[in-house]
Amino acid sequence: MMSNAIMDSIRSEMSPEMKKKMELSVSIANCIYDNLKRKGLTQKQFAEMVGKTETEVSRWLSGTHNMTLATIAKISTALGCDIIKPVTGSRQQWG
């Protein structure tokens, strides 16, 4: 496991976009982990629910895997909750 000093050094060299991507990935991984724990599911049980391997689920939970919207939808459906919260309301015009 990396020390906080090493992680801080790595973060300080990242672009703002990479920092945001890392933050979002870790947030999604934490949400999945919290829901598995709350539901009393193991990684193996969850992998079976979504038709994936334990290795794939482990990658999701590492916070380093770049998930597609299809994967996020599959995970949300299996857990019965949103793992990301889309903003709803009136559509903004770009222009």
Backbone as CSV, one residue per row, in Angstrom:
resi,resn,N_x,N_y,N_z,CA_x,CA_y,CA_z,C_x,C_y,C_z
1,MET,0.835,-1.177,0.000,0.000,0.000,0.000,0.884,1.245,0.000
2,MET,0.500,2.254,-0.788,1.294,3.473,-0.887,1.057,4.367,0.313
3,SER,2.107,5.071,0.719,1.974,6.013,1.822,1.204,7.247,1.363
4,ASN,0.675,7.991,2.326,-0.041,9.224,2.001,0.866,10.227,1.307
5,ALA,2.135,10.285,1.715,3.078,11.229,1.106,3.272,10.919,-0.378
6,ILE,3.377,9.641,-0.706,3.537,9.248,-2.111,2.275,9.590,-2.894
7,MET,1.104,9.281,-2.308,-0.160,9.587,-2.987,-0.318,11.095,-3.175
8,ASP,0.046,11.888,-2.159,-0.031,13.346,-2.284,0.883,13.842,-3.391
9,SER,2.061,13.252,-3.502,3.005,13.635,-4.548,2.436,13.331,-5.929
10,ILE,1.836,12.155,-6.072,1.230,11.769,-7.351,0.088,12.721,-7.696
11,ARG,-0.775,13.009,-6.710,-1.912,13.907,-6.941,-1.460,15.301,-7.357
12,SER,-0.371,15.781,-6.764,0.083,17.137,-7.062,0.554,17.277,-8.511
13,GLU,0.901,16.177,-9.141,1.372,16.210,-10.520,0.264,15.943,-11.532
14,MET,-0.942,15.642,-11.058,-2.053,15.325,-11.950,-2.720,16.592,-12.475
15,SER,-3.258,16.479,-13.673,-4.062,17.564,-14.225,-5.378,17.631,-13.446
16,PRO,-6.056,18.766,-13.484,-7.357,18.867,-12.811,-8.354,17.813,-13.304
17,GLU,-8.307,17.501,-14.599,-9.212,16.492,-15.155,-8.918,15.104,-14.598
18,MET,-7.630,14.772,-14.467,-7.259,13.461,-13.904,-7.660,13.375,-12.442
19,LYS,-7.487,14.473,-11.705,-7.901,14.490,-10.294,-9.404,14.247,-10.183
20,LYS,-10.183,14.896,-11.045,-11.637,14.731,-11.016,-12.024,13.308,-11.389
21,LYS,-11.368,12.732,-12.395,-11.644,11.353,-12.794,-11.356,10.397,-11.645
22,MET,-10.229,10.600,-10.971,-9.869,9.750,-9.839,-10.897,9.895,-8.716
23,GLU,-11.297,11.121,-8.434,-12.283,11.378,-7.387,-13.603,10.675,-7.698
24,LEU,-14.061,10.785,-8.940,-15.312,10.142,-9.338,-15.208,8.621,-9.285
25,SER,-14.099,8.081,-9.760,-13.907,6.626,-9.753,-13.909,6.067,-8.339
26,VAL,-13.222,6.749,-7.441,-13.166,6.292,-6.045,-14.540,6.428,-5.390
27,SER,-15.251,7.506,-5.699,-16.587,7.707,-5.152,-17.545,6.591,-5.593
28,ILE,-17.484,6.220,-6.867,-18.324,5.132,-7.386,-17.945,3.817,-6.724
29,ALA,-16.653,3.549,-6.619,-16.194,2.309,-5.975,-16.664,2.245,-4.525
30,ASN,-16.577,3.355,-3.815,-17.023,3.384,-2.422,-18.517,3.140,-2.303
31,CYS,-19.281,3.706,-3.231,-20.726,3.500,-3.226,-21.069,2.024,-3.448
32,ILE,-20.392,1.390,-4.398,-20.622,-0.037,-4.655,-20.260,-0.836,-3.409
33,TYR,-19.082,-0.576,-2.849,-18.626,-1.299,-1.663,-19.623,-1.131,-0.506
34,ASP,-20.049,0.112,-0.253,-20.994,0.366,0.846,-22.299,-0.392,0.647
35,ASN,-22.785,-0.450,-0.600,-24.033,-1.165,-0.876,-23.870,-2.672,-0.741
36,LEU,-22.726,-3.197,-1.158,-22.474,-4.632,-0.972,-22.466,-4.966,0.514
37,LYS,-21.782,-4.141,1.290,-21.690,-4.364,2.736,-23.071,-4.265,3.386
38,ARG,-23.831,-3.232,3.005,-25.169,-3.028,3.569,-26.096,-4.204,3.261
39,LYS,-25.942,-4.783,2.071,-26.789,-5.904,1.661,-26.223,-7.262,2.079
40,GLY,-25.028,-7.258,2.673,-24.411,-8.505,3.113,-23.945,-9.387,1.966
41,LEU,-23.547,-8.768,0.848,-23.106,-9.522,-0.328,-21.583,-9.587,-0.396
42,THR,-21.082,-10.736,-0.781,-19.651,-10.864,-1.040,-19.381,-10.435,-2.478
43,GLN,-18.106,-10.211,-2.780,-17.745,-9.888,-4.164,-18.143,-11.028,-5.087
44,LYS,-17.969,-12.253,-4.615,-18.311,-13.425,-5.439,-19.811,-13.455,-5.726
45,GLN,-20.631,-13.239,-4.701,-22.081,-13.241,-4.906,-22.498,-12.133,-5.869
46,PHE,-21.907,-10.963,-5.689,-22.236,-9.840,-6.563,-21.799,-10.115,-7.996
47,ALA,-20.620,-10.700,-8.156,-20.130,-11.044,-9.496,-21.110,-11.977,-10.197
48,GLU,-21.635,-12.944,-9.458,-22.616,-13.869,-10.035,-23.895,-13.135,-10.424
49,MET,-24.312,-12.159,-9.601,-25.532,-11.393,-9.885,-25.426,-10.615,-11.195
50,VAL,-24.245,-10.087,-11.461,-24.076,-9.240,-12.657,-23.422,-9.983,-13.821
51,GLY,-23.166,-11.265,-13.648,-22.598,-12.060,-14.733,-21.157,-11.705,-15.059
52,LYS,-20.395,-11.326,-14.031,-18.984,-10.971,-14.199,-18.128,-11.856,-13.308
53,THR,-16.824,-11.772,-13.491,-15.902,-12.519,-12.640,-15.605,-11.713,-11.378
54,GLU,-15.129,-12.407,-10.354,-14.704,-11.711,-9.138,-13.581,-10.721,-9.449
55,THR,-12.733,-11.067,-10.399,-11.634,-10.187,-10.790,-12.171,-8.869,-11.329
56,GLU,-13.212,-8.939,-12.154,-13.814,-7.721,-12.705,-14.409,-6.866,-11.588
57,VAL,-15.129,-7.491,-10.676,-15.711,-6.758,-9.546,-14.601,-6.144,-8.695
58,SER,-13.527,-6.869,-8.505,-12.387,-6.342,-7.749,-11.826,-5.084,-8.415
59,ARG,-11.754,-5.086,-9.740,-11.289,-3.897,-10.477,-12.241,-2.726,-10.257
60,TRP,-13.564,-3.008,-10.268,-14.536,-1.949,-10.011,-14.309,-1.341,-8.637
61,LEU,-14.080,-2.207,-7.648,-13.931,-1.745,-6.268,-12.578,-1.091,-5.995
62,SER,-11.632,-1.243,-6.897,-10.325,-0.619,-6.713,-10.380,0.887,-6.966
63,GLY,-11.402,1.326,-7.685,-11.526,2.737,-8.007,-10.643,3.176,-9.159
64,THR,-10.065,2.208,-9.873,-9.184,2.550,-10.990,-9.752,2.113,-12.337
65,HIS,-10.869,1.417,-12.315,-11.462,0.899,-13.543,-12.333,1.967,-14.194
66,ASN,-12.191,2.155,-15.500,-12.981,3.126,-16.232,-14.271,2.450,-16.693
67,MET,-15.360,2.660,-15.959,-16.625,1.985,-16.249,-17.398,2.684,-17.355
68,THR,-18.096,1.880,-18.137,-18.999,2.424,-19.147,-20.348,2.713,-18.488
69,LEU,-21.168,3.482,-19.174,-22.519,3.723,-18.660,-23.309,2.421,-18.583
70,ALA,-23.067,1.516,-19.520,-23.752,0.217,-19.491,-23.393,-0.550,-18.219
71,THR,-22.122,-0.509,-17.828,-21.691,-1.190,-16.606,-22.306,-0.527,-15.384
72,ILE,-22.313,0.793,-15.360,-22.908,1.511,-14.228,-24.394,1.188,-14.117
73,ALA,-25.087,1.116,-15.246,-26.511,0.766,-15.237,-26.720,-0.658,-14.726
74,LYS,-25.864,-1.586,-15.149,-25.972,-2.979,-14.709,-25.762,-3.079,-13.198
75,ILE,-24.753,-2.377,-12.684,-24.459,-2.400,-11.251,-25.616,-1.784,-10.468
76,SER,-26.113,-0.638,-10.929,-27.223,0.040,-10.248,-28.464,-0.840,-10.204
77,THR,-28.747,-1.503,-11.310,-29.908,-2.390,-11.372,-29.747,-3.555,-10.409
78,ALA,-28.579,-4.174,-10.389,-28.338,-5.323,-9.504,-28.427,-4.930,-8.035
79,LEU,-27.938,-3.740,-7.705,-27.955,-3.298,-6.308,-29.283,-2.651,-5.916
80,GLY,-30.084,-2.304,-6.910,-31.367,-1.683,-6.632,-31.245,-0.241,-6.160
81,CYS,-30.182,0.428,-6.576,-29.983,1.831,-6.192,-29.085,2.512,-7.219
82,ASP,-29.139,3.820,-7.244,-28.268,4.579,-8.139,-26.881,4.667,-7.533
83,ILE,-25.857,4.322,-8.308,-24.495,4.507,-7.812,-23.925,5.835,-8.274
84,ILE,-24.604,6.460,-9.227,-24.343,7.863,-9.559,-25.709,8.511,-9.627
85,LYS,-25.761,9.764,-9.312,-27.031,10.480,-9.293,-27.059,11.510,-10.413
86,PRO,-27.790,11.203,-11.488,-27.892,12.180,-12.565,-28.645,13.421,-12.089
87,VAL,-28.272,14.561,-12.619,-28.971,15.803,-12.305,-30.245,15.815,-13.134
88,THR,-31.355,16.061,-12.477,-32.625,16.118,-13.200,-33.145,17.544,-13.173
89,GLY,-34.060,17.810,-14.029,-34.638,19.139,-14.096,-34.673,19.618,-15.517
90,SER,-34.809,20.908,-15.669,-34.926,21.448,-17.016,-33.596,21.352,-17.754
91,ARG,-33.699,21.106,-18.998,-32.543,20.940,-19.863,-31.911,22.295,-20.144
92,GLN,-30.604,22.358,-19.998,-29.920,23.609,-20.257,-29.598,23.742,-21.745
93,GLN,-29.656,24.940,-22.215,-29.294,25.242,-23.603,-27.848,25.678,-23.636
94,TRP,-27.101,25.127,-24.551,-25.702,25.561,-24.758,-25.706,26.556,-25.886
95,GLY,-24.980,27.606,-25.698,-25.049,28.423,-26.811,-24.331,29.620,-26.964
